[in-house]
């Protein structure tokens, strides 16, 4: 059973929220936050922003104007770490000009000891650092940073769940809803289990309560988040799984779409696809990362399924939801991958015909098993495979996009576009991007629209 932070522990943090509010009262301080990485990091930042808002900070989108600056970081790929360190380094001059500014680092990078030591030694401008397990203790940590006038570092804590933290969400019709935290899979290339901890599922009544609040607040697209949502409920000791949770949330009154990510193929099942097909509010969209089409590479990755098992899952999902939109993740150049392994990946892509792919060149992460694997392929060979994969996928996407020509679709208008001819952006139920034109269009509304033309990355539609 996952451990829930007690009401007494949580109340102590609200006491510190009040204490920080008293410290800054009348000063009109501003806060800036920047998030790297996944949607779970985005959701975590929304809770930090909520706590800052309760303390009395106003938000700004300019770090140079802020009195508190926070970077919520990602450790999944080296590029994300380099960007975070670059952003932190650029603030050294600001800290010298304004010594009272508090610069903070949190998230997955902050949970790794090697990065903690690097920050301590090379980035003195960072006043506050806390890991993923200490997020709920942010108010007390900030209070210490403000009052003790010394650097505060905290990467401790248990794999627990804190309910009831304030949230300040981004404006618009979309919202994130975390249903679980952590990961038990230990894919050999991935650092997430080491920085996010073991899987902890939130209780279904807490998730439903938050969903009802989101629907009442006017959100139209709610994405359920977890490192592997398909394993939801296994740790609760209750007779509930992810399919059951989808049915429960689908019964909440209102006009909205439910999405979810991310799914692991080893835990996807016909039971899940049955629930998706039967629940009218669950979007007919599936992001199911397969990473490689080679069984040998999948074994080295510790993914625990085969390419044929993956194909069978896709066939089942399409049989039950013929119009489902499919996307996936692929790693090119994993240690040990040869040309035949890559050809098997390419065949799987051509067989399945995904609507969208997220493709990555392998990036070794210190602390993972794969970082020590022997790798004989050259950088040029990997880049060549990567480009061939992109070319094949672009050809597939062009055909699949063109098939929408003339169709009428239900869209959720979610923003404004750059071009004047189609001034609004929207999403299909399958999460495809659409640029829309027409009269009386408002962000946050569902509309019916007819597709007038298509391109590789976008559909173009006229509101009916």
C-alpha distance (Angstrom), angle and dihedral (degrees) to the residues before:
residue distance angle dihedral
X1 . . .
X2 3.82 . .
X3 3.79 116.5 .
X4 3.79 116.1 -116.1
X5 3.79 118.9 -152.4
X6 3.81 107.1 -108.8
X7 3.78 122.7 -113.6
X8 3.82 88.9 -115.0
X9 3.81 91.6 54.6
X10 3.78 92.1 45.7
X11 3.79 92.1 47.0
X12 3.80 89.7 54.7
X13 3.81 88.7 60.2
X14 3.81 91.4 50.2
X15 3.80 86.2 52.8
X16 3.81 88.5 56.3
X17 3.81 90.2 47.4
X18 3.80 86.8 58.1
X19 3.79 90.6 45.1
X20 3.82 92.9 53.6
X21 3.82 89.3 45.3
X22 3.80 88.8 55.5
X23 3.81 91.4 49.0
X24 3.80 95.2 53.3
X25 3.81 98.8 33.8
X26 3.79 110.6 136.4
X27 3.81 94.0 10.9
X28 3.83 97.5 95.9
X29 3.81 93.8 -142.0
X30 3.79 122.3 -172.1
X31 3.80 131.6 -145.9
X32 3.79 131.8 -153.3
X33 3.81 124.3 -163.3
X34 3.79 130.2 -173.5
X35 3.80 124.7 -173.8
X36 3.79 127.8 -153.8
X37 3.79 123.8 -170.0
X38 3.75 135.0 7.0
X39 3.79 136.3 9.3
X40 3.81 90.2 -99.3
X41 3.79 88.0 62.6
X42 3.80 88.6 50.1
X43 3.80 89.9 52.9
X44 3.81 91.0 48.5
X45 3.80 90.7 51.3
X46 3.81 90.0 52.4
X47 3.81 88.6 58.9
X48 3.79 92.4 48.2
X49 3.80 89.2 49.5
X50 3.79 88.6 49.7
X51 3.79 91.2 54.6
X52 3.81 91.4 46.1
X53 3.80 89.9 50.7
X54 3.81 90.7 51.8
X55 3.81 89.2 51.2
X56 3.78 90.9 56.4
X57 3.80 102.6 -101.0
X58 3.79 118.9 139.4
X59 3.80 117.6 -144.4
X60 3.79 124.5 -115.0
X61 3.80 131.5 -176.0
X62 3.82 92.6 -146.2
X63 3.82 116.9 79.5
X64 3.80 91.4 -160.8
X65 3.82 88.8 62.7
X66 3.81 95.1 48.0
X67 3.79 130.8 102.1
X68 3.80 90.6 -165.0
X69 3.82 121.8 38.4
X70 3.80 122.9 -172.8
X71 3.79 131.2 -174.0
X72 3.80 114.6 -166.7
X73 3.78 102.5 -159.5
X74 3.81 141.7 -152.7
X75 3.80 127.0 -144.6
X76 3.80 99.5 -176.5
X77 3.82 94.4 99.7
X78 3.78 133.6 23.5
X79 3.80 92.0 -125.8
X80 3.81 90.9 61.3
X81 3.81 91.1 51.7
X82 3.81 92.0 47.9
X83 3.81 91.0 51.4
X84 3.80 91.6 50.1
X85 3.80 93.4 49.4
X86 3.81 89.4 46.6
X87 3.80 92.0 53.1
X88 3.79 92.1 47.2
X89 3.79 92.0 47.7
X90 3.79 91.3 52.5
X91 3.81 89.6 60.9
X92 3.81 95.4 62.6
X93 3.81 91.5 94.9
X94 3.80 92.0 48.8
X95 3.79 90.8 52.4
X96 3.82 90.4 52.0
X97 3.80 91.5 49.7
X98 3.80 93.8 44.6
X99 3.82 110.1 24.9
X100 3.81 92.7 179.8
X101 3.81 94.2 63.9
X102 3.81 110.9 110.4
X103 3.81 113.7 -137.8
X104 3.80 113.7 -166.5
X105 3.80 135.7 -173.2
X106 3.80 124.6 -163.4
X107 3.80 140.3 153.2
X108 3.79 132.7 63.4
X109 3.81 97.4 -28.0
X110 3.80 89.0 54.1
X111 3.82 90.5 55.4
X112 3.82 92.5 62.6
X113 3.79 117.7 88.4
X114 3.81 93.0 -145.5
X115 3.78 90.8 58.9
X116 3.80 92.9 44.3
X117 3.79 90.0 56.1
X118 3.80 91.4 46.2
X119 3.80 91.3 52.3
X120 3.81 91.7 47.3
X121 3.79 93.3 51.3
X122 3.79 104.9 33.5
X123 3.81 108.3 23.5
X124 3.83 108.8 52.7
X125 3.81 89.8 162.4
X126 3.83 89.3 75.5
X127 3.79 107.5 95.0
X128 3.81 99.3 174.7
X129 3.81 132.7 32.9
X130 3.78 126.5 173.1
X131 3.79 134.0 167.3
X132 3.78 132.2 -130.5
X133 3.82 93.1 -89.8
X134 3.82 92.9 53.9
X135 3.82 98.1 52.2
X136 3.81 94.1 106.4
X137 3.82 89.3 54.3
X138 3.81 92.2 57.7
X139 3.85 95.1 113.6
X140 3.81 93.9 57.6
X141 3.81 91.7 43.9
X142 3.81 92.6 51.1
X143 3.81 90.3 47.0
X144 3.81 89.5 55.0
X145 3.81 91.8 47.8
X146 3.81 90.7 51.7
X147 3.80 98.1 43.8
X148 3.80 105.6 31.7
X149 3.80 93.8 46.1
X150 3.79 91.7 -143.3
X151 3.78 135.9 103.7
X152 3.79 115.8 -80.4
X153 3.82 120.9 -154.3
X154 3.83 124.0 179.2
X155 3.81 124.9 165.3
X156 3.80 95.8 148.7
X157 3.78 129.8 104.0
X158 3.77 139.5 97.4
X159 3.79 133.0 -86.5
X160 3.79 91.8 -89.9
X161 3.80 137.3 141.8
X162 3.80 125.2 -125.8
X163 3.81 115.5 -157.1
X164 3.78 124.8 -166.9
X165 3.81 101.8 33.4
X166 3.82 113.8 150.9
X167 3.81 115.9 -103.7
X168 3.80 130.9 -154.4
X169 3.79 106.5 -167.8
X170 3.76 128.9 -164.9
X171 3.78 116.1 -96.8
X172 3.78 117.4 -99.6
X173 3.80 139.2 66.5
X174 3.82 97.4 -67.4
X175 3.80 130.8 85.2
X176 3.80 139.1 177.0
X177 3.81 120.3 -130.4
X178 3.81 117.3 -170.6
X179 3.79 112.7 -147.3
X180 3.82 97.6 173.8
X181 3.78 142.7 2.2
X182 3.79 136.0 -142.6
X183 3.79 132.7 20.1
X184 3.81 137.0 -106.8
X185 3.80 99.2 -171.9
X186 3.82 103.8 89.1
X187 3.77 97.6 -160.4
X188 3.78 102.9 -166.5
X189 3.81 94.4 -119.4
X190 3.81 97.4 46.7
X191 3.81 130.3 92.7
X192 3.82 95.8 -172.3
X193 3.84 99.7 98.0
X194 3.81 89.1 52.5
X195 3.81 94.8 52.3
X196 3.82 102.4 29.9
X197 3.80 98.8 39.2
X198 3.79 130.0 -142.0
X199 3.79 124.6 -26.5
X200 3.80 114.8 -77.0
X201 3.80 119.7 179.5
X202 3.78 121.8 -153.5
X203 3.78 115.5 -128.0
X204 3.82 112.3 -94.5
X205 3.81 94.1 -123.1
X206 3.83 90.5 56.8
X207 3.80 91.2 49.9
X208 3.80 92.1 48.0
X209 3.80 90.8 48.2
X210 3.80 91.5 53.6
X211 3.80 91.8 46.2
X212 3.80 91.1 52.7
X213 3.81 89.3 51.3
X214 3.81 90.9 50.7
X215 3.79 93.0 49.1
X216 3.81 91.0 47.3
X217 3.82 88.7 51.3
X218 3.81 90.1 56.3
X219 3.80 103.1 -103.0
X220 3.80 112.0 153.5
X221 3.80 102.7 -174.0
X222 3.79 119.4 43.8
X223 3.79 120.0 -178.0
X224 3.80 117.6 -156.2
X225 3.80 110.0 -140.6
X226 3.78 134.7 -151.8
X227 3.79 137.2 127.7
X228 3.82 86.1 -113.8
X229 3.79 111.4 6.0
X230 3.81 90.7 178.8
X231 3.81 90.0 73.0
X232 3.80 92.9 52.8
X233 3.80 114.5 141.1
X234 3.81 99.5 17.8
X235 3.81 91.0 113.7
X236 3.81 98.0 43.0
X237 3.77 100.0 78.3
X238 3.80 88.5 -132.8
X239 3.78 129.7 117.8
X240 3.81 93.9 -108.1
X241 3.79 135.8 106.8
X242 3.79 134.2 176.9
X243 3.80 93.6 -83.8
X244 3.81 89.2 54.1
X245 3.80 90.5 49.2
X246 3.81 91.8 51.9
X247 3.80 90.6 52.8
X248 3.80 91.3 48.5
X249 3.81 93.3 50.0
X250 3.79 92.5 43.2
X251 3.82 87.9 61.5
X252 3.83 91.9 61.9
X253 3.83 107.4 110.2
X254 3.79 118.5 -112.1
X255 3.79 144.4 73.5
X256 3.80 107.1 -83.6
X257 3.80 144.6 116.2
X258 3.78 124.6 -116.6
X259 3.80 119.0 -150.5
X260 3.79 129.7 173.5
X261 3.77 140.7 -161.6
X262 2.90 148.9 -137.5
X263 3.80 114.8 20.7
X264 3.80 126.6 -177.1
X265 3.83 115.8 -145.8
X266 3.80 93.5 -138.1
X267 3.83 89.8 64.6
X268 3.80 99.2 36.3
X269 3.79 111.7 107.8
X270 3.81 145.5 174.7
X271 3.81 86.1 -103.9
X272 3.81 89.9 61.6
X273 3.80 92.9 47.9
X274 3.80 90.5 48.5
X275 3.81 89.7 55.3
X276 3.80 92.4 46.9
X277 3.82 91.9 50.2
X278 3.80 94.1 47.2
X279 3.83 99.0 43.1
X280 3.80 109.7 83.2
X281 3.83 94.7 -160.3
X282 3.81 95.2 49.9
X283 3.81 107.1 95.0
X284 3.78 114.9 -120.8
X285 3.77 91.7 -122.1
X286 3.79 128.5 112.1
X287 3.79 129.3 -168.5
X288 3.81 104.4 -166.8
X289 3.83 113.1 165.9
X290 3.80 114.2 -146.8
X291 3.86 97.4 172.9
X292 3.83 95.5 -166.5
X293 3.79 138.9 17.8
X294 3.82 92.1 -146.5
X295 3.79 116.8 94.6
X296 3.79 90.4 -152.2
X297 3.79 92.6 54.1
X298 3.81 90.5 44.3
X299 3.81 88.1 54.0
X300 3.81 91.2 50.3
X301 3.81 88.5 48.6
X302 3.84 90.5 51.2
X303 3.80 91.2 -127.9
X304 3.85 94.8 144.8
X305 3.80 100.4 -143.1
X306 3.80 135.7 79.9
X307 3.77 131.1 -124.5
X308 3.81 90.7 -108.6
X309 3.80 91.6 51.1
X310 3.80 87.8 52.4
X311 3.81 91.3 50.5
X312 3.81 89.5 51.0
X313 3.81 90.7 53.5
X314 3.80 91.6 51.9
X315 3.82 91.4 47.4
X316 3.80 90.5 52.3
X317 3.80 93.1 47.6
X318 3.81 92.0 49.5
X319 3.79 92.8 46.0
X320 3.80 90.0 56.8
X321 3.83 96.2 36.3
X322 3.83 109.5 27.3
X323 3.81 93.5 -179.5
X324 3.81 95.9 47.7
X325 3.81 116.8 138.7
X326 3.80 113.4 -133.0
X327 3.79 130.7 -157.2
X328 3.78 133.9 168.3
X329 3.80 147.6 175.3
X330 3.80 124.4 -114.3
X331 3.79 130.2 -171.4
X332 3.80 114.4 -153.3
X333 3.79 120.1 -161.5
X334 3.80 100.4 22.9
X335 3.83 109.6 172.1
X336 3.80 109.6 -80.5
X337 3.80 95.4 19.8
X338 3.81 111.2 141.2
X339 3.79 131.0 -175.5
X340 3.80 93.6 -87.9
X341 3.81 90.9 51.7
X342 3.79 88.9 51.9
X343 3.81 91.8 47.6
X344 3.81 88.6 55.9
X345 3.80 89.3 53.5
X346 3.79 90.5 48.9
X347 3.82 91.0 50.1
X348 3.78 91.6 51.7
X349 3.81 90.8 51.0
X350 3.80 91.3 50.6
X351 3.81 92.3 45.4
X352 3.81 96.5 49.2
X353 3.84 97.5 36.4
X354 3.78 100.0 -152.1
X355 3.79 121.7 -151.6
X356 3.78 90.7 -140.5
X357 3.80 136.5 11.0
X358 3.78 131.0 -166.1
X359 3.79 104.9 -153.4
X360 3.80 126.3 -170.2
X361 3.76 137.6 -179.6
X362 3.80 108.2 -128.1
X363 3.80 113.3 -92.9
X364 3.83 116.7 -167.7
X365 3.80 115.7 -129.9
X366 3.78 119.4 -154.8
X367 3.79 110.3 -118.8
X368 3.81 96.6 33.0
X369 3.83 123.7 105.1
X370 3.80 94.0 -122.5
X371 3.80 91.2 60.5
X372 3.82 87.9 75.0
X373 3.82 96.7 44.1
X374 3.80 118.0 118.1
X375 3.80 112.1 -108.2
X376 3.80 121.5 -166.1
X377 3.82 101.7 172.7
X378 3.79 117.9 100.7
X379 3.79 124.0 -125.2
X380 3.80 89.3 -112.1
X381 3.80 92.0 53.5
X382 3.80 90.6 51.2
X383 3.79 92.8 47.3
X384 3.81 90.8 49.2
X385 3.83 90.9 52.7
X386 3.79 90.4 46.8
X387 3.80 92.3 53.6
X388 3.82 92.7 46.9
X389 3.80 89.3 52.0
X390 3.81 92.2 50.5
X391 3.81 91.1 48.8
X392 3.81 92.6 51.1
X393 3.79 92.3 47.2
X394 3.81 93.2 47.8
X395 3.80 89.6 55.4
X396 3.80 90.3 51.6
X397 3.81 93.5 46.6
X398 3.80 92.3 49.0
X399 3.82 90.1 56.2
X400 3.80 94.8 44.0
X401 3.80 92.7 47.3
X402 3.81 92.0 48.5
X403 3.81 89.4 56.0
X404 3.82 89.1 68.9
X405 3.82 92.2 63.5
X406 3.82 109.1 127.0
X407 3.81 95.5 5.0
X408 3.81 123.2 132.2
X409 3.80 113.1 -132.1
X410 3.78 138.2 179.3
X411 3.80 109.5 -118.0
X412 3.77 137.1 -172.4
X413 3.81 110.4 -139.8
X414 3.81 106.3 -137.4
X415 3.81 109.2 164.6
X416 3.77 151.2 -23.2
X417 3.81 126.2 -68.5
X418 3.79 129.6 -139.8
X419 3.80 98.0 -125.1
X420 3.84 119.4 78.9
X421 3.80 95.2 -142.8
X422 3.83 93.7 62.5
X423 3.82 102.6 23.9
X424 3.83 100.7 176.6
X425 3.79 135.0 60.5
X426 3.77 123.9 -143.4
X427 3.79 141.3 167.8
X428 3.77 131.9 -128.5
X429 3.78 120.8 -133.9
X430 3.80 84.5 -98.7
X431 3.83 89.3 56.2
X432 3.80 95.3 -111.4
X433 3.80 116.1 152.8
X434 3.82 116.4 -111.2
X435 3.79 129.7 -177.8
X436 3.82 110.0 -149.1
X437 3.77 139.3 -162.9
X438 3.80 132.0 -173.7
X439 3.77 144.6 94.6
X440 3.81 127.1 -54.2
X441 3.80 96.7 7.7
X442 3.80 115.7 165.3
X443 3.80 130.0 -173.9
X444 3.79 110.0 -109.6
X445 3.81 97.7 31.6
X446 3.78 130.3 112.9
X447 3.80 113.5 -126.4
X448 3.79 139.3 177.1
X449 3.79 113.3 -123.5
X450 3.79 138.2 172.1
X451 3.81 119.5 -130.4
X452 3.82 108.6 -120.5
X453 3.81 100.5 177.3
X454 3.80 140.4 -7.8
X455 3.78 140.0 -142.1
X456 3.77 136.3 -178.9
X457 3.80 94.7 -89.6
X458 3.80 105.3 21.6
X459 3.79 145.5 33.0
X460 3.82 120.7 -140.8
X461 3.78 121.0 -144.6
X462 3.79 145.5 178.1
X463 3.79 117.5 -137.4
X464 3.80 111.9 -119.8
